[in-house]
Amino acid sequence: MNKAFVLGAGLGERLRPLTHQLPKPLIPVFHKPLITYAFDHLLAAGVREFIVNTHHLPQEYDRAFPQGAYRGAPIRFRREMPVRLETAGGIANVADLLGRETFIVYNGDILTDLPLAPLMREHQERKNMVTLALRSQGPAQHISLSRDTGRITDIRGKLGTGSDGEFLFTGIYIVEPEFLDLLAPGKVESVIPIFLGMIQRGLPLGGVVIDEGHWRDLGSRGSYLEAHRMLKQLNSHFPDYAPVPDRKRGELSPDAEVSQSATLSGLNIVGSKSVVERGAVLEDCILWDGARVTGDAVLRRCIVRSGITASGAHEGEDL
């Protein structure tokens, strides 16, 4: 399986104002874009080419990947305009890039190290058209699965089975090219109605529960902040994030300017070319590249975006 379609066109509405500046998959997590954790995960599984759909602030992808590649793997971007096509529409829109070969779909706004080998094995052994990676715990358990057959039987109880679901859909799934024939090019559509139609027609829509590893959806500022704590504790599982540790003062980019007389407590992430002036107080804050904190600032659980100067007292704010 050489190709992955990584969804990058989301609006990130729950993360505003952070996503006024960057698409959600590009928000920095320990000094690197969130989407690159997906790329790392997929490269380790054998993927060698990425296809990414864009819509909101598409030019930022060009800035993040000016060579159109990541760790030697080419990235092919496909812009969705004037409207965002949702998941099924997004897949249909890149059908020519996917070709007629098996591919994997991966949400660009999740952070996970769950093993992909069981998903690949289940897909091959069951000869499914689509196989979803599921988890038994999580915030949205909408998928019903027959353990006997490995088939998805319902989603959110839409087919009248009486089950609202027991499993979380991780946003990762393997797809055979025949699935593309079920899609309508140019139509704004989620994959969920397509999946429901597959169940009704008896087409092989499978699922496998993978509870190993860690999984987090970075759709809210709370989950974004907590993701850094998870990585801090579990960096052996995500070896490529490469923070620069300072046990007393946080995780500082090598070219950040942080005054020795500034007070930093908790976990603080300070990005490239950021400045923290003398007398500033930071507690559990994230500073994107090029942020500045003045000497009179007292910030607690704040996120300071690139190019923003933060001063005064703030708690739990996005600046």
C-alpha positions in Angstrom: 0.0 0.0 0.0 1.9 3.0 -1.3 -0.6 5.9 -1.2 -2.4 7.7 1.6 -5.1 10.3 1.4 -4.7 12.6 4.4 -7.6 14.9 5.0 -6.4 18.5 5.3 -9.4 20.6 4.2 -11.3 21.0 7.5 -12.2 24.5 8.8 -11.2 23.8 12.5 -14.2 25.9 13.8 -13.8 24.8 17.4 -10.2 25.9 17.4 -10.8 29.5 16.4 -9.0 31.9 16.6 -6.0 29.5 16.2 -7.4 28.4 12.8 -7.7 32.0 11.6 -4.0 31.8 11.1 -3.4 28.1 10.1 -5.5 25.2 8.9 -6.0 22.7 11.8 -3.7 20.1 10.4 -0.9 22.6 10.4 -1.1 23.9 14.0 2.2 23.3 15.7 2.6 20.4 18.2 6.0 20.5 19.8 7.5 22.7 17.1 6.2 20.7 14.1 2.9 20.7 12.1 0.3 18.2 13.4 -0.1 16.6 10.0 3.5 15.5 10.1 2.7 13.1 12.9 0.3 11.4 10.5 3.0 11.4 7.8 5.5 9.8 10.2 2.9 7.2 11.2 2.1 6.3 7.6 5.8 6.2 6.5 6.5 3.7 9.2 3.7 1.6 7.8 5.2 1.6 4.3 3.3 4.4 2.7 5.5 6.3 0.2 3.2 9.0 -1.3 0.8 11.4 0.2 -2.3 13.1 -1.2 -3.7 16.0 0.8 -6.9 18.0 0.1 -6.9 21.6 1.1 -9.6 24.3 1.3 -9.1 26.7 4.3 -5.9 28.8 3.9 -4.4 26.5 1.2 -1.4 28.7 0.8 -0.2 27.7 4.3 0.5 24.1 3.0 2.8 25.5 0.4 4.7 27.4 3.1 4.9 24.4 5.3 6.0 22.1 2.5 7.7 24.3 -0.1 9.4 21.3 -1.8 6.2 19.4 -2.0 7.6 16.5 0.0 8.1 15.2 3.5 11.1 13.1 4.5 11.6 12.2 0.8 8.0 11.2 0.2 6.1 13.4 -2.4 3.0 15.3 -1.3 0.4 16.1 -3.9 -2.1 18.8 -2.9 -5.6 19.1 -4.3 -7.5 22.3 -3.5 -11.3 22.1 -3.1 -12.9 25.3 -4.3 -15.3 27.1 -4.0 -16.8 24.7 -1.5 -15.4 22.0 0.8 -16.4 18.6 -0.5 -16.5 16.7 2.8 -14.9 13.3 3.1 -16.6 11.3 0.3 -16.5 14.3 -2.0 -12.8 14.8 -1.1 -11.9 11.2 -2.0 -13.8 11.4 -5.3 -12.0 14.7 -6.1 -8.6 12.9 -5.9 -9.6 9.7 -7.7 -7.2 10.4 -10.5 -4.3 10.8 -8.1 -5.2 7.6 -6.2 -5.4 5.4 -9.3 -6.7 1.9 -9.2 -4.8 0.6 -6.1 -5.5 0.1 -2.4 -5.0 3.2 -0.4 -5.4 4.4 3.2 -7.4 7.4 4.4 -6.2 9.3 7.5 -7.8 12.3 9.2 -5.2 15.1 9.3 -6.3 16.4 12.7 -5.7 13.3 14.9 -2.6 12.4 16.9 -2.1 8.6 17.3 0.4 5.8 17.4 -2.1 3.0 17.2 -0.5 0.0 15.3 -1.6 -0.1 11.7 -0.5 -3.7 11.0 -3.7 -5.2 12.5 -5.8 -2.9 10.2 -3.9 -4.0 7.1 -4.1 -7.7 8.1 -7.8 -7.6 8.8 -8.5 -5.8 5.5 -6.5 -8.4 3.5 -7.8 -11.5 5.3 -11.5 -10.4 5.1 -11.2 -9.1 1.5 -13.1 -6.0 2.5 -13.8 -3.1 0.2 -13.3 -0.8 3.2 -12.0 -1.5 6.7 -12.2 1.0 9.5 -9.8 1.2 12.5 -12.0 1.4 15.6 -11.4 1.8 19.4 -13.6 0.6 22.2 -13.1 3.8 24.3 -13.5 7.4 23.2 -15.9 10.4 23.0 -18.1 9.3 20.1 -18.9 5.6 20.1 -21.2 5.4 17.0 -20.0 2.3 15.2 -21.7 -1.1 15.5 -19.6 -4.1 14.7 -20.2 -7.9 14.5 -17.3 -9.6 16.2 -18.2 -12.8 14.4 -18.1 -11.5 10.8 -15.9 -8.4 11.3 -18.5 -6.4 9.4 -19.9 -3.0 10.4 -23.7 -3.5 11.0 -24.8 0.1 11.7 -23.7 3.7 12.3 -25.5 5.8 14.9 -28.5 3.4 14.7 -29.4 4.8 11.3 -30.3 1.4 9.9 -32.8 0.6 12.7 -30.7 -2.2 14.3 -31.4 -0.8 17.8 -27.7 -0.1 18.4 -26.4 3.4 18.6 -22.9 2.1 18.5 -20.2 0.6 20.7 -17.0 1.7 19.0 -15.2 4.9 18.1 -14.2 5.5 14.5 -10.6 6.7 14.5 -10.7 8.4 11.1 -8.3 5.8 9.7 -9.4 3.3 7.1 -8.2 1.2 4.2 -10.0 1.4 0.9 -10.1 -0.6 -2.3 -10.3 1.3 -5.6 -13.8 -0.2 -6.3 -15.0 2.1 -3.5 -14.4 5.1 -5.8 -17.1 3.8 -8.1 -19.7 4.4 -5.3 -18.8 8.1 -5.2 -20.3 11.0 -7.2 -17.6 13.4 -8.4 -18.2 17.0 -7.4 -20.8 16.1 -4.8 -20.5 17.5 -1.2 -20.9 14.4 0.8 -19.7 12.6 3.9 -18.5 9.0 3.8 -21.1 8.0 6.4 -24.1 7.8 3.9 -21.8 5.8 1.6 -20.9 3.4 4.3 -24.6 3.0 5.3 -25.4 2.2 1.7 -22.6 -0.4 1.6 -24.1 -2.1 4.6 -27.6 -2.2 3.0 -26.2 -3.6 -0.2 -24.2 -6.3 1.5 -20.8 -4.8 0.3 -17.9 -5.7 2.6 -17.5 -2.8 5.0 -15.3 -4.2 7.9 -13.9 -2.9 11.1 -11.2 -4.0 13.5 -10.8 -2.8 17.1 -7.3 -1.6 17.9 -7.0 -0.4 21.5 -3.2 -0.5 21.6 -1.4 2.8 21.5 -2.8 6.3 22.0 -5.4 8.3 20.0 -6.5 11.9 20.3 -8.6 14.2 18.2 -7.2 17.7 18.4 -10.5 19.4 17.6 -10.6 21.6 20.7 -8.2 23.9 22.6 -8.4 21.5 25.6 -7.4 18.5 23.6 -4.7 20.6 21.8 -3.2 21.5 25.2 -3.5 18.0 26.6 -1.8 16.5 23.5 1.4 18.2 24.5 1.2 16.7 28.0 0.6 13.3 26.4 3.6 13.7 24.2 5.8 14.9 27.0 4.9 11.7 29.0 5.1 9.3 26.0 7.8 10.7 23.8 9.2 7.2 23.3 6.1 6.4 21.4 6.5 9.5 19.2 10.2 9.6 18.6 10.1 12.1 15.8 8.7 15.1 17.6 12.1 16.1 18.9 11.5 18.7 21.6 14.4 20.6 23.2 14.0 19.8 26.9 14.6 22.3 29.7 13.3 20.5 32.7 12.8 23.7 34.7 11.6 26.0 32.0 9.7 24.0 29.4 10.3 22.9 25.8 12.2 25.7 24.1 13.1 25.9 20.5 16.9 26.4 20.1 16.5 29.9 18.6 13.9 31.1 21.0 14.9 34.1 23.2 13.8 33.5 26.8 15.1 35.8 29.5 16.6 34.0 32.4 14.6 36.3 34.7 11.3 35.2 33.2 9.4 32.8 35.3 8.2 29.6 33.6 6.3 26.9 35.4 4.4 23.8 34.3 4.8 22.8 30.6 5.6 25.6 28.3 6.2 25.2 24.6 8.2 28.1 23.1 8.5 28.1 19.3 11.2 29.3 16.9 12.2 32.9 17.1 9.8 33.6 19.9 10.7 36.1 22.6 9.9 36.0 26.3 11.1 39.2 27.9 12.5 39.8 31.3 9.9 39.6 34.1 7.3 37.7 32.1 5.4 34.9 33.9 4.3 31.8 31.9 2.5 28.8 33.2 1.4 25.9 30.9 1.5 28.1 27.7 2.2 27.5 24.1 4.0 30.1 22.0 3.9 29.6 18.2 6.9 30.5 16.1 7.6 34.3 16.2 5.4 35.1 19.2 6.4 37.7 21.8 5.6 38.0 25.5 6.4 41.3 27.1 7.9 41.7 30.5 4.6 42.8 32.2 2.7 39.7 30.9 1.3 37.0 33.2 0.0 34.1 31.1 -1.6 30.9 32.3 -2.8 28.2 30.0 -2.6 30.6 27.0 -1.7 30.0 23.4 0.1 32.9 21.6 0.0 32.7 17.8 2.8 33.7 15.4 3.4 37.4 15.1 1.3 38.2 18.2 2.7 40.3 21.1 1.1 39.3 24.5 1.1 41.7 27.4 -0.9 42.0 30.6 -2.7 39.2 32.5 -4.5 36.4 30.7 -5.7 33.0 31.7 -7.1 30.3 29.4 -7.0 32.6 26.3 -6.0 32.2 22.7 -4.1 35.4 21.7 
